[in-house]
Amino acid sequence: MKKLIAVTGVILIGCVFAGSLASPPAVADVSAVSAEKREEERYLVKDCEGKIAVYRKGEQKPFMTTGTYTLSLPRSDSKKLQKGIEVAGKAALQRVLEDYCS
């Protein structure tokens, strides 16, 4: 009886060890978190030399300038772009650019 318990214990420990080796690495979880963090980047959409430009929050130079002139927009939109429109995330940024540049 003691041998049966000892063998069962060894098999159980072996199964736990093999199961831990087969589990996915924790790196996958880290990349998912960093992807969410990148999605929540903050942007500022504003006028730059008469065109709509996108700045990363806190930066002085735009990382993207569109071909859309702010003078071609309604006056209220031009005023908003003079002050700057803060946007959180790439999806929201895309929606704002589609609204103003289409």
N, C-alpha and C positions, 0 to 999 in steps of 0.2 A: 504494500500500500504506500509506503514512504517513497519507493522508487517511482510509482505512478504520479504522485504529487510533484516530485522533483522534476520528472520529465515534462509534465504539464507546465510547470513554472518556467522551465527553460524554453519551451515552445512559445509560451505567452510572451516572454521577454523578447524572443527572436521576432515575433510578429510585430510587437510595438516598435522595435528598432527598424525593421524593414518598412513599416508604415511611415515612420518619420523620414526615411530616405526618399520615399516615393512622393511626399507632399511637395507642392510647388514652392519655389523659393520665395522668401519675403520680398524680394526685389520687385516682383510684380505689383505688390501693394504700394510700394513707394512710387513707382511710375504712375500709378493711377492717381495718387495724391498730387504728384507734381503736375499731371495733366489738368486736374481740377484747378490747381493754383494758377497755371498758365491761362486757363479760361477766364479767370477772374482778374486778369490784368486790367488796369484802368487807363483810359485814353481821354484825350481832349480833342474834340473836333472843332476847329476854328478857322477863321480867315487868315491866310498867309499870302500877302502880296496879291490880293484880289481873287485868290482861288481857295477852295476848300482843302484843308490839310489836316492830317492826323498826327498828334503828338502823343508819345507815351507820357503818362502822368509824371510831372516833375522835370521833364526834359525841355530844353530851350529850342531845339531844332526838330522840325517835323521828320518823321520817318517815312511819311507817304504824303504826296500831294496829288490831288485829283485834277482833272482838266475842266472842272466845273467852276465857272466864274461866279462869285458871290453877287455881282451886280445883276446877274440874270435871274436871281431869286426874288421872291416877294420881300418887301422892306423889313417885315417882322422877322423873317428867317435870316436876313443879312445881319440884323441887329443881334440876334441870338449867336450867330457865328462870330461876331466881333467880340463878344464876351467869352465865348467858348462853351461848348456843350460837353459835359463830363459823361463818359460812358464806361460801364463795367462789363468786361468780357468781349470776346471776339464776335460772338453771335449778335450782341446788341450793337456793336460797332458796325457790323455788316448791314444791319437794318437801318441805322441812321444814314449811312452812306447811300444806301439804295433810295431812301426817302429824298435826300437832297440832290443826288446826282443822276436821277433817272427822269 
